[in-house]
């Protein structure tokens, strides 16, 4: 780190500890999602209910992010970050000891409410505790927390579940927590609490954003499973979300001391960087969801095998991101960001034409290209968004920036789920009429399959013919899925084009007068 000798040791400890916390929070989501089937079996709940184990955490996380700046002022930054870390670790261990579905959902919601704090406050630490010259290093390390955790999470989750059981994925958090807490205690400066701000809080803003974001998260997580607006619950929650979030925006724009300073969007760079960040979340989390599901459904990969494929996305970033401070010092960060988005776009479009032979090895090259792209995206986008932000607005900027990426990710997963379902139906409807049972090629294939089934114990001609027709129908559906997944990667590529377009609206960052 250039000039790092002038940075106080306690600042280094605080930044390092907070970044470890951000990594831990993101990793926790991925390892739990990988092990959901085992967790569902362990606490005796079905597949449909099991999704709430993840949804509860995400609700707690997305609700607390916009509150984090205000709460850190009320209780002091040091108390709030350390207290949230302790609560996160306690409830992580409690989740590992849970014995019932309601208990697990409640514990996960509280864990998410504490864990959601760790991500925005770590970015705040980078901005406020590091001097301008060292900030690119901090942004690069922050980038590793956002990109490495989704890449290695499935591998770690699958391995721990296979070797020790699902409960140990929750106990895993205690290991980095044991390093993080002493670093925060030693590094963060004590400050007095400002409890008067609690009484003076923007309570209508708090209420509307909490209700709006919680409702929206449930809609996005459960909508595809419940047929979206065919469900009364999803329809009602959608209306509640729109009304609440609209009221929140109006309240914040009128408040003298708002919960979140939405006026930051008047800054051209913050606004367009946030647009790019939303699309980044959309594509990043959409791809993290899409690749394992594709490998599982189309090629029968286990969670651990799919995790091994995803791990290749993380490895190149470990090599490239340490050099990003050098690149950011010598090149225009806007060009670096655009270059990263273009690589990400190329990687998505390389998966357009998926087929029976496109499994893990065939995804290696697109994943490596995507990994390089991600390494060039995350440090510059954080630097651009936060440059020019006054010190007093740092907390709001960090909260907004991270919340919008999380929202983009939630929308991305929901859209991809629905998109694949609908495109499979579309391609199946196109392919099915072309496979007439009276066509010579189809008749020949049925005859071949009948001979196969007859040789394997189905002697009745009618039964073997019926089985052959079922196989042909299954083949059509599998082919439809290949095409649907290819279309979904195309959709993600379009999302990256939108993010790239936003970068061309950015001005060269100018440091704030702090």
C-alpha positions in Angstrom: 0.0 0.0 0.0 1.6 3.2 -1.1 2.2 5.5 1.8 0.7 2.9 4.1 3.3 3.7 6.8 1.5 6.9 7.6 -1.9 5.2 8.2 -2.4 4.5 11.9 -2.3 0.9 12.9 -5.7 1.2 14.5 -7.2 2.4 11.2 -5.8 -0.6 9.4 -7.2 -2.9 12.1 -10.6 -1.3 11.9 -10.8 -1.4 8.1 -9.5 -5.0 8.0 -12.0 -6.2 10.6 -14.9 -4.5 8.9 -14.0 -5.9 5.5 -13.8 -9.4 7.1 -17.3 -8.8 8.5 -18.6 -7.9 5.0 -17.1 -11.0 3.5 -18.6 -13.1 6.3 -22.1 -11.6 5.7 -22.1 -12.3 2.0 -20.6 -15.7 2.4 -23.2 -16.7 4.9 -26.0 -16.2 2.3 -24.3 -18.4 -0.3 -23.3 -21.3 2.0 -26.8 -21.5 3.5 -28.5 -21.4 0.1 -26.3 -24.3 -1.1 -27.3 -26.4 1.9 -31.0 -25.6 2.0 -32.2 -29.2 1.1 -30.2 -30.6 4.1 -31.4 -27.8 6.4 -35.0 -28.5 5.4 -34.7 -32.2 6.2 -32.9 -31.4 9.4 -35.7 -29.2 10.8 -38.5 -31.2 9.3 -40.0 -28.8 6.7 -40.9 -29.0 3.1 -39.3 -27.6 0.0 -41.8 -24.7 -0.3 -41.4 -23.6 3.3 -37.6 -24.0 3.2 -37.3 -21.0 1.0 -38.3 -18.8 3.9 -35.0 -19.7 5.6 -33.2 -17.6 3.0 -36.0 -15.1 2.6 -36.1 -14.3 6.4 -32.4 -13.4 6.3 -32.7 -11.3 3.2 -35.7 -9.3 4.7 -33.7 -8.5 7.8 -30.7 -7.5 5.8 -32.4 -5.3 3.2 -34.5 -3.5 5.9 -31.5 -2.7 8.1 -29.2 -1.3 5.4 -31.0 2.0 5.0 -31.1 2.3 8.8 -27.4 1.7 9.4 -26.2 5.3 9.0 -28.8 6.6 11.5 -28.3 3.8 14.0 -24.5 4.2 13.8 -25.0 7.9 14.8 -27.4 7.1 17.6 -25.3 4.4 19.3 -21.9 5.5 17.9 -20.2 3.8 15.0 -18.0 1.7 17.2 -20.8 0.4 19.5 -23.1 -0.2 16.6 -20.7 -2.2 14.4 -19.3 -4.2 17.3 -22.7 -4.9 18.8 -24.1 -5.9 15.4 -21.2 -8.3 14.9 -21.7 -9.9 18.3 -25.5 -10.3 17.6 -24.7 -11.8 14.2 -22.3 -14.3 15.7 -24.7 -15.3 18.6 -27.6 -15.8 16.2 -25.4 -17.7 13.7 -24.6 -20.2 16.4 -28.3 -20.3 17.5 -29.3 -21.1 13.9 -26.9 -24.1 14.0 -28.8 -25.3 17.1 -32.3 -24.7 15.7 -34.7 -27.7 15.9 -37.9 -26.4 14.2 -38.9 -24.3 11.1 -40.5 -21.3 13.0 -37.5 -21.1 15.2 -35.1 -21.2 12.3 -37.0 -18.5 10.4 -37.0 -16.1 13.4 -33.3 -16.7 14.1 -32.4 -16.1 10.5 -34.4 -12.8 10.4 -32.5 -11.5 13.4 -29.2 -12.7 12.0 -30.0 -10.9 8.7 -30.9 -7.7 10.6 -27.4 -7.8 12.3 -25.5 -9.1 9.3 -26.9 -6.5 6.9 -25.0 -3.8 8.9 -21.6 -5.3 8.2 -21.6 -4.6 4.4 -22.4 -0.8 4.2 -20.4 0.0 7.4 -17.3 -1.7 6.0 -17.5 0.6 2.9 -17.9 3.5 5.3 -14.7 2.5 7.1 -12.8 2.4 3.8 -13.9 5.9 2.9 -13.5 7.5 6.3 -10.5 5.8 7.8 -8.2 5.6 4.7 -6.5 8.6 3.1 -7.3 9.3 -0.6 -4.1 7.7 -1.8 -4.8 4.4 0.0 -8.5 4.3 -0.8 -8.1 2.3 -4.1 -6.6 -0.5 -2.0 -9.6 -0.4 0.3 -12.0 -0.5 -2.6 -10.1 -3.4 -4.0 -10.4 -5.3 -0.8 -14.1 -4.4 -0.5 -14.5 -5.8 -4.0 -13.1 -9.1 -2.9 -15.8 -9.4 -0.2 -18.5 -8.8 -2.8 -17.2 -11.1 -5.5 -15.2 -13.9 -3.8 -17.9 -14.8 -1.4 -20.5 -15.7 -4.0 -17.9 -17.6 -6.0 -16.6 -19.8 -3.2 -19.7 -19.9 -1.1 -21.3 -22.9 -2.9 -18.1 -24.9 -2.7 -17.6 -24.2 1.0 -21.2 -24.8 1.8 -21.3 -28.1 -0.1 -18.1 -29.4 1.4 -18.9 -28.5 5.0 -22.4 -30.0 4.7 -21.1 -33.2 3.1 -18.3 -33.7 5.7 -19.8 -32.4 8.9 -23.5 -31.7 8.5 -25.5 -28.6 7.8 -25.3 -27.2 11.3 -21.6 -26.5 10.9 -22.2 -23.9 8.1 -23.6 -21.7 10.8 -20.8 -22.4 13.3 -18.3 -21.5 10.5 -19.0 -17.8 11.1 -17.5 -18.0 14.6 -14.0 -18.5 13.1 -13.7 -15.2 11.2 -15.7 -13.6 14.0 -13.0 -14.5 16.5 -10.5 -12.4 14.4 -12.9 -9.6 13.5 -14.0 -8.6 17.0 -10.5 -8.0 18.5 -9.6 -6.0 15.4 -12.7 -3.8 15.7 -12.3 -3.3 19.5 -8.6 -2.3 18.9 -9.2 -0.2 15.8 -12.4 1.8 16.1 -12.3 5.0 18.1 -14.7 5.3 21.0 -17.4 8.0 20.6 -20.3 9.1 22.7 -23.8 7.9 22.0 -26.3 10.5 20.7 -29.6 9.0 22.1 -31.4 12.3 21.4 -31.2 11.3 17.7 -33.2 8.2 18.5 -36.1 10.4 19.8 -35.7 12.8 16.8 -35.6 9.9 14.3 -37.4 10.0 11.0 -39.9 7.4 12.2 -42.3 7.7 9.3 -39.4 7.2 7.0 -38.2 4.2 9.0 -41.7 2.7 9.0 -42.4 3.1 5.3 -39.0 1.9 4.2 -39.1 -1.2 6.5 -42.6 -2.2 5.4 -41.9 -1.4 1.7 -38.6 -3.3 1.5 -39.8 -6.2 3.5 -42.9 -6.6 1.3 -40.9 -6.2 -1.9 -38.4 -8.8 -0.7 -41.1 -11.4 -0.1 -42.7 -10.6 -3.5 -39.4 -11.1 -5.3 -38.4 -14.3 -3.4 -41.8 -16.0 -3.5 -43.5 -14.5 -6.6 -42.4 -17.1 -9.2 -43.3 -20.0 -6.9 -46.7 -18.6 -6.2 -47.5 -17.6 -9.8 -47.0 -13.9 -9.1 -50.2 -11.9 -9.4 -52.2 -15.1 -9.5 -51.5 -15.2 -5.7 -53.6 -12.9 -3.5 -50.7 -12.6 -1.0 -48.2 -11.5 -3.7 -50.7 -9.0 -5.1 -51.4 -7.4 -1.8 -47.8 -7.3 -0.8 -46.9 -5.7 -4.2 -49.5 -2.9 -3.5 -48.2 -2.4 0.0 -44.6 -2.2 -1.3 -45.4 0.3 -4.0 -47.4 2.5 -1.7 -44.9 2.3 1.2 -41.8 3.0 -1.0 -43.5 5.9 -2.8 -44.4 7.4 0.6 -40.8 6.9 1.8 -39.4 8.8 -1.2 -41.8 11.7 -0.7 -41.1 11.8 3.1 -37.3 11.7 2.6 -37.4 14.5 0.1 -39.3 16.7 2.5 -37.4 15.9 5.6 -34.8 18.3 6.9 -32.8 15.4 8.5 -33.9 12.4 6.4 -33.1 8.8 7.3 -31.4 8.5 3.9 -30.2 11.4 1.9 -31.9 10.8 -1.5 -30.6 14.2 -2.7 -27.3 12.4 -3.3 -28.8 11.3 -6.6 -28.4 14.9 -7.8 -24.7 14.0 -8.1 -24.3 12.8 -11.7 -21.7 10.3 -10.9 -23.5 8.9 -7.9 -26.7 8.5 -9.8 -25.2 6.8 -12.9 -22.8 4.7 -10.8 -25.9 3.5 -8.8 -27.7 2.7 -12.1 -24.7 0.6 -13.2 -24.5 -0.9 -9.7 -28.2 -2.0 -9.8 -27.6 -3.7 -13.1 -24.4 -5.3 -11.8 -26.4 -6.7 -8.9 -29.1 -7.9 -11.3 -26.6 -9.8 -13.5 -24.1 -10.9 -10.8 -26.8 -12.5 -8.5 -28.8 -13.7 -11.5 -25.7 -15.6 -12.8 -24.8 -16.9 -9.4 -28.4 -18.4 -9.2 -28.5 -19.5 -12.9 -25.3 -21.4 -13.3 -25.8 -24.0 -10.4 -29.5 -24.5 -11.3 -28.6 -25.1 -15.0 -25.8 -27.6 -14.1 -28.2 -29.3 -11.7 -31.3 -29.6 -14.0 -29.6 -30.1 -17.3 -26.5 -32.2 -16.3 -27.3 -33.6 -12.9 -24.6 -31.8 -11.0 -24.7 -32.0 -7.2 -24.4 -28.8 -5.1 -20.8 -29.6 -4.4 -19.9 -30.2 -8.1 -21.7 -27.0 -9.2 -19.8 -25.1 -6.4 -16.5 -26.4 -7.9 -17.5 -24.9 -11.2 -18.4 -21.5 -9.6 -15.1 -21.5 -7.7 -13.3 -20.7 -10.9 -14.9 -17.3 -10.9 -13.2 -16.4 -7.7 -9.6 -17.6 -8.4 -8.6 -15.1 -11.2 -9.9 -12.2 -9.0 -7.5 -13.1 -6.3 -4.7 -12.6 -8.9 -6.1 -9.4 -10.5 -7.7 -7.4 -7.8 -4.4 -6.8 -5.9 -3.2 -4.9 -9.0 -6.3 -2.8 -9.3 -4.9 0.1 -7.1 -2.1 0.4 -9.6 -4.5 0.4 -12.6 -6.7 2.9 -10.9 -3.8 5.2 -10.3 -2.5 5.1 -13.9 -5.8 4.8 -15.9 -9.1 6.5 -16.0 -11.4 4.6 -13.7 -14.3 5.1 -16.0 -12.5 3.2 -18.8 -11.5 0.4 -16.4 -15.2 0.1 -15.3 -16.4 0.0 -18.9 -13.8 -2.6 -19.8 -14.9 -4.8 -17.0 -18.6 -4.5 -18.0 -17.7 -5.4 -21.6 -15.9 -8.5 -20.5 -18.9 -9.4 -18.3 -21.2 -8.9 -21.3 -19.1 -11.1 -23.6 -19.1 -13.9 -20.9 -22.9 -13.9 -20.8 -23.3 -14.0 -24.6 -20.9 -16.9 -24.9 -23.5 -19.0 -23.1 -26.3 -18.2 -25.6 -26.3 -21.6 -27.4 -26.3 -24.2 -24.6 -26.8 -27.8 -25.4 -26.3 -31.4 -24.1 -22.5 -31.0 -24.3 -22.3 -27.7 -22.5 -21.6 -28.6 -18.8 -19.0 -27.5 -16.3 -15.9 -27.7 -18.6 -17.6 -25.7 -21.3 -18.5 -23.0 -18.9 -14.9 -22.6 -17.7 -13.8 -20.0 -20.4 -16.9 -17.8 -20.0 -16.5 -18.0 -16.2 -12.9 -17.0 -16.4 -13.7 -14.0 -18.7 -16.5 -13.0 -16.3 -14.1 -13.2 -13.4 -11.6 -10.9 -15.0 -14.5 -8.5 -15.8 -15.7 -8.5 -12.2 -12.2 -7.7 -11.0 -12.2 -4.6 -13.2 -15.7 -3.5 -12.1 -16.0 -3.5 -8.3 -13.1 -1.3 -7.2 -13.7 1.4 -9.8 -17.5 1.5 -9.4 -17.1 2.1 -5.6 -14.4 4.8 -6.2 -16.6 6.6 -8.8 -19.8 6.5 -6.7 -18.2 7.8 -3.5 -15.8 10.4 -5.0 -17.1 13.9 -4.3 -19.4 12.8 -1.5 -19.0 15.0 1.7 -17.9 13.2 4.8 -21.3 13.8 6.5 -23.1 12.0 3.7 -20.7 9.0 3.6 -23.1 6.8 5.6 -26.1 7.6 3.4 -24.1 7.0 0.3 -22.8 3.7 1.5 -26.2 2.5 2.6 -27.9 3.6 -0.7 -25.2 2.1 -2.9 -25.2 -1.3 -1.2 -29.0 -1.4 -0.8 -29.5 -0.7 -4.5 -27.1 -3.5 -5.5 -28.9 -5.9 -3.2 -32.3 -4.8 -4.7 -30.9 -5.3 -8.2 -29.8 -8.8 -7.1 -33.2 -9.7 -5.7 -34.9 -8.4 -8.8 -32.4 -10.3 -11.0 -33.0 -13.6 -9.4 -36.8 -13.2 -9.5 -36.7 -12.1 -13.2 -34.3 -15.0 -14.1 -36.5 -17.6 -12.4 -39.7 -16.4 -14.2 -37.8 -15.8 -17.5 -36.5 -19.4 -17.6 -39.9 -20.8 -16.7 -41.7 -18.8 -19.4 -39.0 -19.4 -22.1 -39.1 -23.1 -21.5 -42.8 -23.1 -22.1 -42.3 -21.0 -25.2 -39.7 -23.3 -26.7 -41.6 -26.4 -25.8 -44.7 -25.0 -27.6 -42.6 -24.3 -30.7 -40.8 -27.7 -30.7 -43.7 -30.0 -29.8 -45.8 -29.5 -33.0 -42.7 -30.2 -35.1 -42.4 -33.7 -33.5 -45.4 -35.4 -35.0 -46.0 -39.0 -34.1 -46.8 -39.6 -37.7 -43.6 -38.2 -39.1 -41.2 -40.9 -40.4 -38.2 -39.7 -38.3 -40.4 -39.8 -35.1 -41.7 -43.3 -36.0 -38.1 -44.5 -36.6 -37.0 -43.1 -33.2 -40.0 -44.7 -31.4 -39.2 -48.0 -33.0 -35.6 -47.7 -31.8 -36.7 -46.9 -28.3 -39.2 -49.8 -28.3 -36.5 -52.2 -29.2 -34.4 -50.8 -26.4 -37.2 -51.1 -23.8 -38.0 -54.6 -25.1 -34.4 -55.6 -24.6 -34.6 -54.2 -21.0 -37.6 -56.0 -19.7 -40.7 -54.3 -21.2 -42.1 -57.0 -23.5 -45.6 -55.5 -24.0 -45.5 -53.5 -27.3 -48.1 -51.0 -26.1 -46.2 -50.3 -22.9 -42.8 -50.0 -24.6 -44.3 -47.6 -27.2 -45.8 -45.5 -24.4 -42.5 -45.4 -22.6 -40.8 -44.3 -25.9 -43.3 -41.5 -26.3 -42.6 -40.3 -22.8 -38.8 -40.3 -23.5 -39.4 -38.2 -26.6 -41.5 -35.8 -24.6 -38.8 -35.6 -22.0 -36.2 -35.0 -24.7 -38.2 -32.1 -26.0 -38.5 -30.6 -22.6 -34.8 -30.9 -21.9 -34.0 -29.2 -25.2 -36.4 -26.5 -24.3 -34.6 -26.0 -21.0 -31.2 -25.7 -22.8 -32.7 -23.0 -25.1 -34.4 -21.2 -22.1 -31.2 -21.1 -20.1 -29.3 -19.8 -23.2 -32.0 -17.0 -23.5 -31.5 -16.2 -19.8 -27.8 -15.7 -20.3 -28.7 -13.4 -23.2 -31.0 -11.4 -20.9 -28.1 -11.0 -18.4 -25.9 -9.8 -21.3 -28.5 -7.2 -22.2 -28.4 -6.1 -18.5 -24.6 -5.7 -18.8 -25.0 -3.6 -21.9 -27.3 -1.2 -19.9 -24.6 -1.0 -17.2 -21.9 -0.3 -19.8 -24.1 2.5 -21.3 -24.4 4.1 -17.8 -20.6 4.3 -17.5 -20.4 6.5 -20.6 -22.6 9.1 -18.7 -20.0 9.4 -15.9 -17.7 12.3 -15.4 -14.1 12.0 -14.3 -14.2 11.7 -10.5 -13.1 14.6 -8.4 -12.3 14.0 -4.7 -14.5 15.7 -2.2 -13.3 18.6 -0.1 -13.4 16.7 3.2 
